[in-house]
Amino acid sequence: MGYLDNSIVTVDAILTKKGRELLAKGDGSFRITQFALSDDEIDYTLYNPQHPDGSSFYGEAIENLPLLEAFPDETQIMKYKLTTLPRGTAKLPILDVGYTSIRLKQGASLAITPQTLNYLGSTQTFEAGGYVATVADARVLQTYNGVGINTPEAERLNSTTTLGTNVSKTVIGTSINLTATTVNTLFAGQTTLQTTITVIGRDSGARITVPITIVKVNN
């Protein structure tokens, strides 16, 4: 990761891991159909309508903020995506997964069904596009998948495996199913394992991060 030269207008676009895989095939399967924009680096509290030099300088501090290079790690970048909400929206949508923290014993299972509050005039709590859920360390879960969305992208993500490595895993669904690991060696003398799950509404852009604790019970 590095910083970009923000003295000029710069667009820094990269491919996701899946995009690079398709491009490497060279068989014409690579097609850009979606993209995302974010403003992770921007601190809007720096906007100063009281600047002594007038309105042209209200956003001066924001414009001088450093810009980060793009890189394909959804746990570290693109956390605050730009979204389009219906005209007249008075409140930003927020997510509720029913838990402020999750604590599971080895082998225990849980289904998370997110709801989006303040969404579409409060007449709808479930997003038609479903939810993207990313667990930071996939090793701590024996099974992890999303259900309820049957698009090719959702099916691909929900069927991927991580080969037991310390990496994040992302799934898509209206409900997220997870089962705690039964592998004792992961605990390395500890009684608990820690990770997080981040859930993002695919239509609203609302997000929430919840800590997960796995408790060792097997000898």
N, C-alpha and C positions, 0 to 999 in steps of 0.2 A: 504494500500500500504506500502511496505517496501523495504529494500535493500537486495540483495543477496551477499553471500560471493564470491567475484570474485578472491580469491586466488587459486581456482580450476576451472576446466572447468565444467560449469553447464548448463543443459538444463532445462528450467522452462516452461512447457507446461500446458495449461489449456483448458477447454472446454468453448465454447460460451454458452450464455443463452439457445439457441435452442438445443445445444448439451446436456446440462444437462437435459433438458426436455425429450429428446429422451432416454437418459440413464435411467432416473427415471421410464420410462414406463416398462422396463424389458421385452419387447416383441420381442426383436431382431431387432427393427427398427433402433437402434443406429449403424451407420457405419461411420467411419472417411473417408471421400472422399476428403477433402480439408484442407489445412493448410496455414498459412501465417507466414513470417519471417519479422522482422523489426530491425532497429538499432536506435531507438529513443534516446538512451542515448549517442550516439557517437558524439563527436565534432571533425570532421576531420581536423579542423584548427590547432589542437594540434600536428599533424604529423610534425616532425622536421627533415628534411634532413640535417640540419646543426649541429646536435648533436655532441658534441666534442668526444663522446665515440664510434662513428662509426655507421654503418648501423643497427647493432643489436638493437640500442636504438632509432632509428627514431620514432617508434610507442610506446615508453615506456609510455608516458603520456596518450595515448589512452587506452592502456592495463590496466592502473590503475584506470580508471574511474569506479565509482560505477554502479552496474547493478540493475535495478528495478525489483521487483516481477511482474509477469504477473497478470493482472486482466481484466475482460471482460467489459470494458467501452470504446467503440470505440471513444468517444470524448476526452479521456485522454491518450490513449496509442495506439500503432500500427499506429501512424500518418505517419511514414516514412517506408513504406513497401519495402522490397527488391524485385526487379522485374528483369526479363530477357528481354533484348531488342535485336533486330537483330544485328549481328556482323557488325561493321562499323558505328554504330550510332554515329553521331558527336554532336548532340544536344539533350538534355533531353526534352521529351514531356511536354507541359504545357497546362492547360485547359483554355478555354475562355467560359464563360456562358453568355456573352453579358452585364453583369452588374458588376460594382464595389461595388454597394450597392443596396438594394431593399427596396422600400418604398411603402406600400400598405394601402389604406383606408379599414376600416372594410367592410367585404363582397366582396372586390375586388379580382379578380383572375388573375393569371399569369402562363404562361407556360415557363419553362426554357429548352432550347435545347443546351446542352453543345457541344463544339467542341474541339478536341485535336489537337494542333498545334505541328509542328516538329515531326509528328508521321508517321512511315513507309515511310520515304523519302518524306513527305509532299504530298503524293499521296492520302491520306485518312484522313479525318477530324473527322469521326464518328467511334467509336470503336464497333466492332461486338458484344463484350460482354456487351456493354452498360455502364451505370454509376451507382455507388452507391451514394445516396444522403442522408445525415443525418441532420435533423433539431434538434437543441439543445433543444428546448422547444416546444413540439408538441401542447401545449395548445393554442398557439397564432394562429394556423391554423385550420380552420373549416374542410377543406379537404386537403389531402396531399397524392399523389400517383404518381407512375411511370408508364409509358406506353412504349410499343415497345419491351419489353423483356418478353417472355412467358414461361420461365422455372418455375418449381415448386417452387424454392427458391424465384424468383421474385414475383410470385403470392401470396406466403405466406406472404412476407413482405408487399406487397402492400395492403393486406386485413386486416392487424392487426390494432387494435385500442388501445388507451392508457387510456381510461376511465377518461379523463380530468385531469390526474396527470401530475406533472411537470417532464417529462422524455423526452429523445430524441426518435426520430423515424427514422428508416432507410427504404428507398425504393430503388427499382432498375428499371431502364428504360433507353431508349434513349432520352426521354423527361420527365420532372418532372413538374407535375401540383400542384399548391397550391392556396388555397383560404383563405384569412384572416378571423379570428374569428369575430363573431358578438356578442359575450358575453361581456357585459359591465362590469360585476363584476371583470373580470380579471385585469382591469386597476387600480382598488383600488385608485381612485382619481387622477391618472396620465392621461395624454393625449396620451401617446404612450407606446407601448410594444416593447422590444428589444430581439432579438435572432440571431442566425447565421445558415447558411446552408453550409455544407461541402460536396463537390462533388468530387468523386474519379473515375478515369477511371479504369475499371475492367481489361483491357488488358495492359494499359501503366503504371498504378500506379500513374499517375499525379493527383494532387489534388489542390483544391482551396477552400477557405473559404470566404463567402460573408455575411456581416451583413444584417439583416432584421429588418425593423421598421414597426410596425402596428400602424396606426393613428386612434384614436377614433373619430367617427363622429356621433354615435347614442347618444341620450339623455337618 
